[in-house]
Amino acid sequence: MNFMKQAFLVVILLSLGSSLIAQDIPASKKESDASTAYRYTPSPDFPGTLVFDWGINYFDGNSGIMDTKPWSSPTLNVYYMYDHRLGSTRFSVNFGAGIGTEKHTFNSAVTFTDSLKLTIVQPLDSIPFFANISSASKSQVVMNYIDIPIEFRIHSRKKDHKRSFYLALGGKIGFRMGGKTKVVYDEFGTTKKFKDLYQFNVNAIRYGASARIGYGPFNFWGYYGFNKYFAGNKTVGVNNPNTFSVGVSLSAF
């Protein structure tokens, strides 16, 4: 959560800085011919945009033991996107790269464990390490990715893509960097945290479709993963779900 707070602070500072720069740029004069005149909205001329996606995650088709709390299962993506206009049309191709973090917080006191290289979703009270806990306030799995997104966009303003409504369809491919489980629990009157740095047979690659609708630097977005969460037949006693996420986004530059 500290990383998320710092990321949003950066967004606010960059947005304020962009606004101050834009105020110092004089607006272009109207041409004498009103039928052909067009006033551009002043904006800093950077070659791309820094995109901050925040959203919530879901498992689609999971077993009951893997039910999650969506509002406690955040995702944060930080991407640098390059905007390539397709001539003088309303269309553009946007592509880039960045880092994505995906968290799922379980609705019950369970966690992933490894047994002979197979992943099991196991109640905490059945694990010897947690034999003395009195309660568990959080149990989640966290995966981090390097993502490569690409989108095709149509804009309401042909001559000013940055200041227009737009609809985007596309997708992304992500490569898992690492993962862990995290349990926050009470034991003998003390709150403790336990982290297990392991991938638990979560797929090394994620890929799927995405969509956005927004205006200027703000948009709503959604993503659905086409491949399963776990790799192959490496789980015991649970379904292998897909993942999907929805959220809001803010762009700087």
TORKOL-4160 file (C-alpha; in steps of 0.2 Angstrom, whole numbers, padded with zeros to 4 digits, m for minus):
253
<pt num="1" X="0000" Y="0000" Z="0000"/>
<pt num="2" X="0015" Y="0012" Z="0003"/>
<pt num="3" X="0020" Y="0010" Z="m0015"/>
<pt num="4" X="0002" Y="0014" Z="m0021"/>
<pt num="5" X="0001" Y="0030" Z="m0010"/>
<pt num="6" X="0018" Y="0035" Z="m0017"/>
<pt num="7" X="0013" Y="0032" Z="m0035"/>
<pt num="8" X="m0003" Y="0042" Z="m0033"/>
<pt num="9" X="0007" Y="0057" Z="m0025"/>
<pt num="10" X="0018" Y="0057" Z="m0041"/>
<pt num="11" X="0003" Y="0057" Z="m0052"/>
<pt num="12" X="m0004" Y="0073" Z="m0043"/>
<pt num="13" X="0013" Y="0082" Z="m0043"/>
<pt num="14" X="0015" Y="0078" Z="m0062"/>
<pt num="15" X="m0003" Y="0084" Z="m0066"/>
<pt num="16" X="0000" Y="0100" Z="m0056"/>
<pt num="17" X="0016" Y="0103" Z="m0065"/>
<pt num="18" X="0008" Y="0100" Z="m0082"/>
<pt num="19" X="m0005" Y="0112" Z="m0078"/>
<pt num="20" X="0007" Y="0126" Z="m0074"/>
<pt num="21" X="0017" Y="0123" Z="m0090"/>
<pt num="22" X="0001" Y="0124" Z="m0100"/>
<pt num="23" X="m0004" Y="0140" Z="m0092"/>
<pt num="24" X="0012" Y="0148" Z="m0098"/>
<pt num="25" X="0009" Y="0144" Z="m0116"/>
<pt num="26" X="m0001" Y="0157" Z="m0126"/>
<pt num="27" X="m0017" Y="0151" Z="m0135"/>
<pt num="28" X="m0015" Y="0151" Z="m0154"/>
<pt num="29" X="m0024" Y="0165" Z="m0163"/>
<pt num="30" X="m0040" Y="0162" Z="m0173"/>
<pt num="31" X="m0038" Y="0162" Z="m0192"/>
<pt num="32" X="m0048" Y="0174" Z="m0201"/>
<pt num="33" X="m0058" Y="0161" Z="m0210"/>
<pt num="34" X="m0070" Y="0155" Z="m0197"/>
<pt num="35" X="m0074" Y="0139" Z="m0207"/>
<pt num="36" X="m0056" Y="0133" Z="m0206"/>
<pt num="37" X="m0051" Y="0140" Z="m0190"/>
<pt num="38" X="m0046" Y="0128" Z="m0176"/>
<pt num="39" X="m0040" Y="0133" Z="m0158"/>
<pt num="40" X="m0028" Y="0120" Z="m0151"/>
<pt num="41" X="m0028" Y="0117" Z="m0132"/>
<pt num="42" X="m0011" Y="0121" Z="m0125"/>
<pt num="43" X="m0002" Y="0105" Z="m0118"/>
<pt num="44" X="0016" Y="0100" Z="m0115"/>
<pt num="45" X="0023" Y="0091" Z="m0130"/>
<pt num="46" X="0030" Y="0075" Z="m0123"/>
<pt num="47" X="0032" Y="0059" Z="m0134"/>
<pt num="48" X="0021" Y="0048" Z="m0123"/>
<pt num="49" X="0011" Y="0047" Z="m0107"/>
<pt num="50" X="0014" Y="0039" Z="m0090"/>
<pt num="51" X="m0002" Y="0029" Z="m0086"/>
<pt num="52" X="m0007" Y="0024" Z="m0068"/>
<pt num="53" X="m0021" Y="0011" Z="m0068"/>
<pt num="54" X="m0029" Y="0007" Z="m0051"/>
<pt num="55" X="m0042" Y="m0006" Z="m0050"/>
<pt num="56" X="m0049" Y="m0022" Z="m0041"/>
<pt num="57" X="m0047" Y="m0040" Z="m0045"/>
<pt num="58" X="m0058" Y="m0055" Z="m0047"/>
<pt num="59" X="m0056" Y="m0073" Z="m0050"/>
<pt num="60" X="m0068" Y="m0080" Z="m0063"/>
<pt num="61" X="m0073" Y="m0098" Z="m0061"/>
<pt num="62" X="m0064" Y="m0101" Z="m0044"/>
<pt num="63" X="m0068" Y="m0114" Z="m0031"/>
<pt num="64" X="m0077" Y="m0108" Z="m0016"/>
<pt num="65" X="m0062" Y="m0109" Z="m0005"/>
<pt num="66" X="m0054" Y="m0096" Z="m0016"/>
<pt num="67" X="m0067" Y="m0083" Z="m0014"/>
<pt num="68" X="m0060" Y="m0066" Z="m0013"/>
<pt num="69" X="m0064" Y="m0049" Z="m0006"/>
<pt num="70" X="m0064" Y="m0038" Z="m0022"/>
<pt num="71" X="m0061" Y="m0021" Z="m0013"/>
<pt num="72" X="m0047" Y="m0028" Z="m0003"/>
<pt num="73" X="m0039" Y="m0035" Z="m0019"/>
<pt num="74" X="m0031" Y="m0021" Z="m0028"/>
<pt num="75" X="m0021" Y="m0020" Z="m0044"/>
<pt num="76" X="m0009" Y="m0006" Z="m0049"/>
<pt num="77" X="m0001" Y="m0004" Z="m0066"/>
<pt num="78" X="0012" Y="0009" Z="m0070"/>
<pt num="79" X="0015" Y="0010" Z="m0089"/>
<pt num="80" X="0024" Y="0022" Z="m0101"/>
<pt num="81" X="0013" Y="0023" Z="m0117"/>
<pt num="82" X="0018" Y="0030" Z="m0134"/>
<pt num="83" X="0004" Y="0037" Z="m0144"/>
<pt num="84" X="0006" Y="0034" Z="m0163"/>
<pt num="85" X="m0007" Y="0044" Z="m0173"/>
<pt num="86" X="m0013" Y="0035" Z="m0189"/>
<pt num="87" X="m0011" Y="0050" Z="m0201"/>
<pt num="88" X="m0023" Y="0064" Z="m0199"/>
<pt num="89" X="m0037" Y="0052" Z="m0194"/>
<pt num="90" X="m0046" Y="0050" Z="m0177"/>
<pt num="91" X="m0037" Y="0034" Z="m0174"/>
<pt num="92" X="m0021" Y="0030" Z="m0165"/>
<pt num="93" X="m0011" Y="0015" Z="m0159"/>
<pt num="94" X="m0004" Y="0016" Z="m0141"/>
<pt num="95" X="0009" Y="0004" Z="m0135"/>
<pt num="96" X="0022" Y="0003" Z="m0121"/>
<pt num="97" X="0028" Y="m0006" Z="m0106"/>
<pt num="98" X="0028" Y="m0006" Z="m0087"/>
<pt num="99" X="0025" Y="m0015" Z="m0071"/>
<pt num="100" X="0009" Y="m0022" Z="m0064"/>
<pt num="101" X="0005" Y="m0029" Z="m0047"/>
<pt num="102" X="m0010" Y="m0040" Z="m0044"/>
<pt num="103" X="m0017" Y="m0044" Z="m0027"/>
<pt num="104" X="m0031" Y="m0056" Z="m0022"/>
<pt num="105" X="m0036" Y="m0056" Z="m0003"/>
<pt num="106" X="m0046" Y="m0072" Z="0002"/>
<pt num="107" X="m0063" Y="m0071" Z="0010"/>
<pt num="108" X="m0059" Y="m0084" Z="0023"/>
<pt num="109" X="m0043" Y="m0089" Z="0033"/>
<pt num="110" X="m0034" Y="m0099" Z="0019"/>
<pt num="111" X="m0018" Y="m0098" Z="0010"/>
<pt num="112" X="m0008" Y="m0106" Z="m0004"/>
<pt num="113" X="0004" Y="m0120" Z="0002"/>
<pt num="114" X="0016" Y="m0131" Z="m0009"/>
<pt num="115" X="0017" Y="m0150" Z="m0008"/>
<pt num="116" X="0028" Y="m0160" Z="m0019"/>
<pt num="117" X="0028" Y="m0145" Z="m0031"/>
<pt num="118" X="0009" Y="m0145" Z="m0031"/>
<pt num="119" X="m0001" Y="m0130" Z="m0025"/>
<pt num="120" X="m0015" Y="m0132" Z="m0012"/>
<pt num="121" X="m0027" Y="m0120" Z="m0005"/>
<pt num="122" X="m0027" Y="m0124" Z="0014"/>
<pt num="123" X="m0036" Y="m0117" Z="0029"/>
<pt num="124" X="m0024" Y="m0109" Z="0041"/>
<pt num="125" X="m0029" Y="m0119" Z="0056"/>
<pt num="126" X="m0023" Y="m0135" Z="0047"/>
<pt num="127" X="m0006" Y="m0129" Z="0045"/>
<pt num="128" X="0006" Y="m0132" Z="0059"/>
<pt num="129" X="0015" Y="m0115" Z="0058"/>
<pt num="130" X="m0002" Y="m0107" Z="0062"/>
<pt num="131" X="m0007" Y="m0119" Z="0076"/>
<pt num="132" X="m0007" Y="m0105" Z="0089"/>
<pt num="133" X="m0016" Y="m0091" Z="0080"/>
<pt num="134" X="m0032" Y="m0083" Z="0088"/>
<pt num="135" X="m0037" Y="m0074" Z="0072"/>
<pt num="136" X="m0032" Y="m0069" Z="0054"/>
<pt num="137" X="m0036" Y="m0052" Z="0048"/>
<pt num="138" X="m0029" Y="m0054" Z="0030"/>
<pt num="139" X="m0023" Y="m0068" Z="0019"/>
<pt num="140" X="m0018" Y="m0063" Z="0001"/>
<pt num="141" X="m0008" Y="m0068" Z="m0014"/>
<pt num="142" X="0003" Y="m0055" Z="m0023"/>
<pt num="143" X="0010" Y="m0057" Z="m0041"/>
<pt num="144" X="0021" Y="m0044" Z="m0050"/>
<pt num="145" X="0023" Y="m0043" Z="m0069"/>
<pt num="146" X="0032" Y="m0034" Z="m0082"/>
<pt num="147" X="0018" Y="m0030" Z="m0095"/>
<pt num="148" X="0018" Y="m0025" Z="m0113"/>
<pt num="149" X="0001" Y="m0017" Z="m0117"/>
<pt num="150" X="m0005" Y="m0011" Z="m0134"/>
<pt num="151" X="m0022" Y="m0002" Z="m0139"/>
<pt num="152" X="m0031" Y="0004" Z="m0154"/>
<pt num="153" X="m0040" Y="0020" Z="m0150"/>
<pt num="154" X="m0053" Y="0031" Z="m0159"/>
<pt num="155" X="m0054" Y="0049" Z="m0153"/>
<pt num="156" X="m0069" Y="0062" Z="m0154"/>
<pt num="157" X="m0057" Y="0076" Z="m0160"/>
<pt num="158" X="m0047" Y="0072" Z="m0175"/>
<pt num="159" X="m0034" Y="0086" Z="m0172"/>
<pt num="160" X="m0032" Y="0085" Z="m0153"/>
<pt num="161" X="m0031" Y="0068" Z="m0147"/>
<pt num="162" X="m0025" Y="0073" Z="m0130"/>
<pt num="163" X="m0041" Y="0083" Z="m0127"/>
<pt num="164" X="m0055" Y="0072" Z="m0133"/>
<pt num="165" X="m0066" Y="0057" Z="m0128"/>
<pt num="166" X="m0059" Y="0041" Z="m0134"/>
<pt num="167" X="m0063" Y="0022" Z="m0134"/>
<pt num="168" X="m0049" Y="0010" Z="m0134"/>
<pt num="169" X="m0048" Y="m0009" Z="m0137"/>
<pt num="170" X="m0033" Y="m0019" Z="m0136"/>
<pt num="171" X="m0023" Y="m0031" Z="m0124"/>
<pt num="172" X="m0007" Y="m0035" Z="m0115"/>
<pt num="173" X="0005" Y="m0048" Z="m0112"/>
<pt num="174" X="0014" Y="m0049" Z="m0095"/>
<pt num="175" X="0029" Y="m0059" Z="m0088"/>
<pt num="176" X="0029" Y="m0064" Z="m0070"/>
<pt num="177" X="0043" Y="m0057" Z="m0060"/>
<pt num="178" X="0039" Y="m0064" Z="m0043"/>
<pt num="179" X="0026" Y="m0068" Z="m0031"/>
<pt num="180" X="0022" Y="m0071" Z="m0012"/>
<pt num="181" X="0008" Y="m0075" Z="0000"/>
<pt num="182" X="0005" Y="m0064" Z="0015"/>
<pt num="183" X="m0004" Y="m0067" Z="0031"/>
<pt num="184" X="m0008" Y="m0055" Z="0045"/>
<pt num="185" X="m0013" Y="m0064" Z="0061"/>
<pt num="186" X="m0014" Y="m0063" Z="0080"/>
<pt num="187" X="m0005" Y="m0075" Z="0090"/>
<pt num="188" X="m0003" Y="m0074" Z="0109"/>
<pt num="189" X="m0010" Y="m0056" Z="0109"/>
<pt num="190" X="0002" Y="m0050" Z="0096"/>
<pt num="191" X="m0001" Y="m0045" Z="0078"/>
<pt num="192" X="0011" Y="m0053" Z="0066"/>
<pt num="193" X="0014" Y="m0055" Z="0047"/>
<pt num="194" X="0020" Y="m0070" Z="0038"/>
<pt num="195" X="0026" Y="m0069" Z="0020"/>
<pt num="196" X="0031" Y="m0084" Z="0009"/>
<pt num="197" X="0041" Y="m0078" Z="m0006"/>
<pt num="198" X="0036" Y="m0091" Z="m0019"/>
<pt num="199" X="0026" Y="m0092" Z="m0036"/>
<pt num="200" X="0015" Y="m0106" Z="m0031"/>
<pt num="201" X="0013" Y="m0112" Z="m0049"/>
<pt num="202" X="0005" Y="m0096" Z="m0055"/>
<pt num="203" X="0007" Y="m0095" Z="m0074"/>
<pt num="204" X="0024" Y="m0086" Z="m0079"/>
<pt num="205" X="0014" Y="m0077" Z="m0093"/>
<pt num="206" X="m0002" Y="m0068" Z="m0092"/>
<pt num="207" X="m0011" Y="m0062" Z="m0108"/>
<pt num="208" X="m0029" Y="m0055" Z="m0111"/>
<pt num="209" X="m0040" Y="m0042" Z="m0118"/>
<pt num="210" X="m0042" Y="m0024" Z="m0112"/>
<pt num="211" X="m0054" Y="m0009" Z="m0115"/>
<pt num="212" X="m0054" Y="0009" Z="m0110"/>
<pt num="213" X="m0066" Y="0023" Z="m0111"/>
<pt num="214" X="m0062" Y="0041" Z="m0106"/>
<pt num="215" X="m0058" Y="0059" Z="m0109"/>
<pt num="216" X="m0041" Y="0067" Z="m0109"/>
<pt num="217" X="m0030" Y="0060" Z="m0095"/>
<pt num="218" X="m0045" Y="0051" Z="m0086"/>
<pt num="219" X="m0053" Y="0034" Z="m0091"/>
<pt num="220" X="m0062" Y="0019" Z="m0085"/>
<pt num="221" X="m0054" Y="0002" Z="m0090"/>
<pt num="222" X="m0056" Y="m0017" Z="m0089"/>
<pt num="223" X="m0045" Y="m0032" Z="m0092"/>
<pt num="224" X="m0049" Y="m0050" Z="m0094"/>
<pt num="225" X="m0036" Y="m0064" Z="m0094"/>
<pt num="226" X="m0037" Y="m0077" Z="m0107"/>
<pt num="227" X="m0026" Y="m0089" Z="m0099"/>
<pt num="228" X="m0028" Y="m0098" Z="m0083"/>
<pt num="229" X="m0021" Y="m0092" Z="m0066"/>
<pt num="230" X="m0011" Y="m0108" Z="m0063"/>
<pt num="231" X="0000" Y="m0117" Z="m0075"/>
<pt num="232" X="m0005" Y="m0134" Z="m0081"/>
<pt num="233" X="m0012" Y="m0147" Z="m0069"/>
<pt num="234" X="m0002" Y="m0141" Z="m0054"/>
<pt num="235" X="m0015" Y="m0138" Z="m0041"/>
<pt num="236" X="m0025" Y="m0150" Z="m0029"/>
<pt num="237" X="m0043" Y="m0149" Z="m0025"/>
<pt num="238" X="m0047" Y="m0132" Z="m0033"/>
<pt num="239" X="m0053" Y="m0125" Z="m0050"/>
<pt num="240" X="m0041" Y="m0116" Z="m0061"/>
<pt num="241" X="m0049" Y="m0098" Z="m0063"/>
<pt num="242" X="m0046" Y="m0084" Z="m0075"/>
<pt num="243" X="m0044" Y="m0067" Z="m0069"/>
<pt num="244" X="m0052" Y="m0050" Z="m0073"/>
<pt num="245" X="m0050" Y="m0032" Z="m0066"/>
<pt num="246" X="m0059" Y="m0016" Z="m0068"/>
<pt num="247" X="m0054" Y="0001" Z="m0062"/>
<pt num="248" X="m0049" Y="0019" Z="m0066"/>
<pt num="249" X="m0034" Y="0027" Z="m0073"/>
<pt num="250" X="m0025" Y="0044" Z="m0074"/>
<pt num="251" X="m0012" Y="0049" Z="m0086"/>
<pt num="252" X="0002" Y="0062" Z="m0084"/>
<pt num="253" X="0011" Y="0072" Z="m0098"/>
